[in-house]
């Protein structure tokens, strides 16, 4: 992400319960596994789903693995840009 100008070094995963009182407009799941087995998100928010490959499962050399991470990053970026264009 740093290669694309985004600093995520301070980010971490959080439990869904931490967001129970947040009035989201939209909730997006980003993998089929999450869409199928994660708990129901208690919200009136619009729900969307898009399956992205899990780059953590990438195999091959370090260069090949990084290429897979970059590819997924670019897919997520394109999805987010399309989402914003559609929503606004």
C-alpha positions in Angstrom: 0.0 0.0 0.0 2.9 2.3 0.7 3.9 1.9 -2.9 0.6 3.5 -3.8 0.9 6.3 -1.3 -1.3 4.8 1.4 0.0 4.3 4.9 -1.8 1.5 6.7 1.0 0.8 9.3 -1.3 1.9 12.1 -4.3 -0.2 11.0 -5.5 -3.4 12.6 -8.4 -5.7 12.5 -11.3 -5.0 14.8 -14.2 -7.1 16.0 -17.5 -6.3 14.3 -19.1 -5.6 17.7 -17.0 -2.4 18.0 -19.0 -0.9 15.2 -22.5 -1.9 16.4 -23.5 1.7 17.1 -22.1 3.2 13.9 -24.8 4.3 11.5 -23.1 3.0 8.3 -24.7 3.7 4.9 -23.1 0.7 3.3 -21.3 -2.4 4.4 -19.0 -4.2 1.9 -17.8 -7.8 2.3 -14.7 -8.5 0.3 -14.4 -12.3 0.2 -16.8 -15.1 -0.3 -15.8 -16.7 3.0 -16.7 -13.5 4.9 -19.9 -13.2 3.0 -20.9 -16.7 3.9 -19.7 -17.2 7.5 -19.3 -13.8 9.2 -22.0 -12.8 11.6 -24.9 -10.8 10.3 -24.0 -7.1 10.5 -26.8 -5.5 12.6 -27.5 -2.4 10.5 -29.9 -0.9 8.0 -27.0 -0.2 5.8 -27.0 -1.2 2.2 -25.0 -4.4 1.9 -22.7 -5.2 -1.0 -20.3 -8.1 -1.8 -17.4 -8.4 -4.0 -15.0 -11.4 -3.9 -11.3 -10.5 -4.1 -8.6 -13.2 -4.1 -6.8 -13.5 -0.8 -3.2 -12.4 -1.4 -2.1 -14.0 1.8 -2.5 -17.3 0.0 -0.1 -16.2 -2.7 2.6 -18.7 -3.6 5.8 -18.5 -5.5 8.9 -16.4 -5.2 8.9 -13.2 -3.2 8.6 -11.3 -6.5 5.6 -13.5 -7.6 4.0 -13.1 -4.2 4.4 -9.3 -4.2 2.9 -9.2 -7.8 -0.2 -11.0 -6.5 -0.5 -8.5 -3.6 -0.2 -5.6 -6.0 -2.8 -7.1 -8.3 -5.3 -7.5 -5.5 -4.5 -4.0 -4.2 -5.2 -2.6 -7.7 -8.5 -4.6 -7.9 -9.6 -3.2 -4.6 -8.7 0.3 -5.7 -10.6 0.0 -9.0 -13.6 -1.4 -7.1 -13.5 1.5 -4.6 -13.3 4.1 -7.4 -16.2 2.5 -9.2 -18.2 2.4 -6.0 -17.6 6.1 -5.4 -18.6 7.0 -9.0 -21.8 5.0 -8.7 -22.7 6.3 -5.2 -22.1 10.0 -5.9 
